Amino acid sequence: MTNPAQPPPLIARPVDSNSEDHLRNCLAWHLLSRRTRTEVQEWLKQQPEVLRSDMRVRLNRLREQVKAMREVARP
């Protein structure tokens, strides 16, 4: 489970906070920060292929942003 003190840029600085794109990013952030890897995999299996593919990309992008944030925060 991932839970840094602040959300990554993809969530914290949306281009349009009312867009479908931002809502999906928020869903990805929720899954990444509140669910176990197994729970996320199970959720993905239940989704249609198009949504599943889209969410995998978003989840991976958020993981990379969190990883980068942690590297910058290291003393």
N, C-alpha and C positions, 0 to 999 in steps of 0.2 A: 504494500500500500504506500502511496506517495502522499505527503502532506507538508510541503514547505510552508513557511510563514506567510508568504504572499503568492498569489497566482502568477503563472507565467504570462509573458506579454500577449500571447494569443487570446487570453481571457481578460487580462487587465486593461488592454488598450484596443478594444474592438473598433473596427471601421464604422459599423452600424450595429448598435446594441439590440436593435429590434429585428435584425435580419435572420433568415433561416440558417445562414452560415454561422452566425454567432451562437444561436441556440444550440446547434449541433456541437460547436466547440465547448459550450457549457456542459452539455450532456457528456461529452468525452472527458472533460475535467472532473465531473462528478464521478463517473465510473473509475477514472484513474485514482482519484484521491479518497474514495469512500468504499471501493469494492476490492476484493482480492483478485489476483490474476485469474484464478479459476472461475470466480463469479463473472468476471468480464468475458472470459471465453464462453461460458454458458450463455450469457446474454447475447453475445455475437452470433452464436449458433442459431438462436431463435429468430434472428432478423432476416429480412429478404437480402439476397445477394448484393444488390446495389447499395443498400444502407450499410451492410456488413463491411463492404470494401471501403466505403467512404469513412466509416468510423475507425477502421484500422489505420488509415492514413492519419486521421486526426489524433488518435491515441499515440501513435508513434511520434508525431510532430510535438505533441505536448510532453512526452517523455524526454525527448531531446532538449526541449526548452528547460525542463526541470533539471536535467543533468547539467546543462550549461550554467544555470543559476547556482547550483550547488558548487560547481567548480570555482566560480567567481567568488562565492562567499567563504571559501576555505581560507584560513589564515596562512 
